Amino acid sequence: MTASRLSGWNSLLLGGLLAVSGAWADDRGDTRFRLQGFAAQGLIGSTHNNFFGDSRDSVSTEFTDDGLHGTWQPHADLRLSGQALYRRAGESDQDGLRLDYAQADWQFHQTEVTRLGLKLGKVKLPYGLYNETRDVPFTRPGILLPQSVYVDNGRSLLLAAPGFFVHGATTQKYGTTEFLFGWVRPDFDSESVEYGFLGTARPGHLKGQGALGARLRWDTPADSSLILTYADVRTDYSPGGVDSLQAGEVRFRNLIVTAQQRFDTLTFTTEYGEPRGRFSGFGAVFPDNSRTAQAYYLQGEWRFHPDWELMLRHDVFYRDKEDKSGNQFHALTGLPAHGMFARDWSLGLRWDATPSLMLRAEVHHVDGTGWLPGPDNPDFLSRERNWNMWLLQGAYRF
């Protein structure tokens, strides 16, 4: 049986389990315990390059997202939550069923205007505006998130990790202010992450040594949001049996600035970051170096009908903001310059057919291959600079 067929059967199976689980939760009538879920299947076609499977001049069905989310509140100050996820995204994500996150949230101080709490476990990571809810299709502004900031190549690194976060909020006449600060051990054990940091899959492996994360958010009375997110991550590389690289270290830091303004039927969003990477100790084949990338997007969403929404986005990514054209990289390595950048125009349409069923269509025109999934396109020289992509997705929730 092929991988795409396996994906389809797992989607149907988990979809059935979600429906049964939802009915079981309703029968219990226990408001402290709640089960929710979703099942989504996508189709992808592209020109010149692959994305989430064999999509080049073809159609890939290897884009599946199914999840079962549960919460239990045994005490007014304590909430337990977790999610099991089945995900398939071409060669970039073949892990199938996994524990997405599982955390305990203790609200140890609450008043009418302030609260303080502590999250423990495999916690969701604060990273920009959408990361904590990126798995649920209904919460995303499109089928794909802006790849400059939420690159799917690094999804396992950004999503959730063992650790803790202290968080709090206060509501005053000037709006609501929230903060979050903590430490986690991120997961670097992914072929896609290796492609992103080391250029290709290596015989050794990256192991996260720890990361500090912080976020400050202000929701104003004018229906706008301003967010600052900071991450400081360190990982070590352990060489494999036959490896041209020595034991090295990667340090990654990023500050993301987010602004969103909501009107009656319009929402405008922008995010900007300059991820900084420092590589050291890998030996002569991969000399010590540091690089600052640049990532940002501008996005508009128009709910022109209660059941219909249009999305337009311009998404820009440069692996090195001092070499935006990639010419220096090409002169040094001989590899295509377009691997150092990606500029994406995308247009999406959403139809909420029922409160539980959503259908989406999306088209992309991309100049560059800076965030193209490496496992789906292992041959650097066969990647082409200008390419197009279309996506269709159906999603159901309960």
QUINOR-V903799 format. One record per residue. SS is DSSP state (@ for helix, = for strand, . for the rest). PHI is phi as a letter, one per 30 degrees, with the letter a starting at -180 (NA if undefined). Layout:
# QUINOR-V903799
SS_PHI ; SS_PHI
This chain:
# QUINOR-V903799
._NA ; ._d ; @_d ; @_d ; @_d ; @_e ; @_e ; @_d ; @_d ; @_d ; @_d ; @_d ; @_d ; @_d ; @_e ; @_d ; @_d ; @_d ; @_d ; @_d ; @_d ; @_d ; @_d ; @_d ; @_d ; @_d ; @_d ; @_d ; ._i ; ._c ; ._d ; ._d ; =_c ; =_b ; =_c ; =_b ; =_a ; =_a ; =_b ; =_b ; =_b ; =_b ; =_b ; =_b ; =_b ; =_b ; ._c ; ._i ; ._b ; ._c ; ._b ; ._h ; ._j ; ._d ; ._c ; =_d ; ._h ; ._a ; ._b ; =_c ; =_c ; =_c ; =_b ; =_b ; =_b ; =_b ; =_b ; =_b ; =_c ; =_b ; =_b ; =_b ; =_c ; =_d ; =_b ; ._e ; ._c ; =_b ; =_b ; =_c ; =_b ; =_a ; =_b ; =_c ; =_b ; =_c ; =_b ; =_b ; =_b ; @_h ; @_d ; @_d ; =_b ; =_c ; =_d ; =_i ; =_d ; =_a ; =_d ; =_d ; =_a ; =_a ; =_b ; =_c ; =_c ; =_c ; =_c ; =_d ; =_b ; =_b ; ._b ; ._d ; ._b ; =_b ; =_a ; =_b ; =_a ; =_b ; =_c ; =_b ; =_j ; =_d ; =_c ; =_d ; ._c ; ._d ; ._b ; ._i ; ._d ; ._c ; @_d ; @_d ; @_b ; ._d ; ._d ; ._c ; @_e ; @_d ; @_c ; ._d ; ._d ; ._a ; ._d ; ._c ; ._d ; ._e ; ._d ; ._d ; ._c ; ._c ; ._e ; @_d ; @_d ; @_c ; @_e ; @_d ; @_d ; @_c ; ._d ; =_a ; =_a ; =_d ; =_l ; =_b ; =_b ; =_d ; =_b ; =_a ; =_a ; =_b ; =_c ; =_b ; ._d ; ._d ; =_k ; =_c ; =_c ; =_b ; =_b ; =_a ; =_b ; =_a ; =_b ; =_b ; =_c ; ._d ; ._c ; ._c ; ._d ; ._b ; @_d ; @_d ; @_d ; @_d ; @_e ; @_d ; @_c ; @_c ; ._j ; ._a ; ._d ; ._c ; ._d ; ._d ; =_b ; =_c ; =_b ; =_d ; =_c ; =_k ; =_b ; =_c ; =_b ; =_b ; =_b ; =_b ; =_b ; =_b ; =_c ; ._d ; ._d ; ._d ; ._i ; =_b ; =_b ; =_b ; =_b ; =_c ; =_b ; =_b ; =_b ; =_b ; =_b ; =_b ; =_b ; =_c ; =_c ; =_c ; ._d ; ._d ; ._d ; ._b ; ._b ; ._d ; ._c ; ._c ; ._d ; =_b ; =_b ; =_b ; =_c ; =_b ; =_b ; =_a ; =_b ; =_c ; =_c ; =_b ; =_b ; =_b ; =_b ; =_c ; ._c ; ._d ; ._b ; =_c ; =_b ; =_c ; =_b ; =_b ; =_b ; =_b ; =_b ; ._b ; ._d ; =_c ; =_c ; =_b ; =_c ; =_b ; ._i ; ._d ; ._j ; @_d ; @_d ; @_b ; ._d ; ._e ; =_a ; =_b ; =_a ; =_c ; ._d ; =_b ; =_b ; =_a ; =_a ; =_b ; =_b ; =_b ; =_b ; =_b ; =_d ; =_d ; =_a ; ._e ; ._c ; =_b ; =_b ; =_c ; =_b ; =_b ; =_b ; =_c ; =_b ; =_b ; =_b ; =_b ; ._d ; ._b ; ._d ; ._c ; ._b ; ._d ; ._d ; ._i ; @_d ; @_d ; @_d ; @_d ; @_d ; @_d ; @_c ; ._i ; ._d ; ._e ; @_d ; @_d ; @_d ; @_c ; =_a ; =_a ; =_b ; =_b ; =_c ; =_b ; =_b ; =_b ; =_b ; =_c ; =_b ; =_d ; ._d ; ._b ; ._e ; ._c ; =_b ; =_b ; =_b ; =_b ; =_b ; =_a ; =_b ; =_b ; =_c ; =_b ; =_c ; =_j ; ._b ; ._d ; ._c ; ._d ; ._d ; ._d ; ._d ; ._d ; ._b ; ._d ; ._c ; @_e ; @_d ; @_c ; ._d ; ._c ; ._d ; =_c ; =_a ; =_b ; =_a ; =_b ; =_b ; =_b ; =_b ; =_c ; =_b ; =_b ; =_b ; ._b
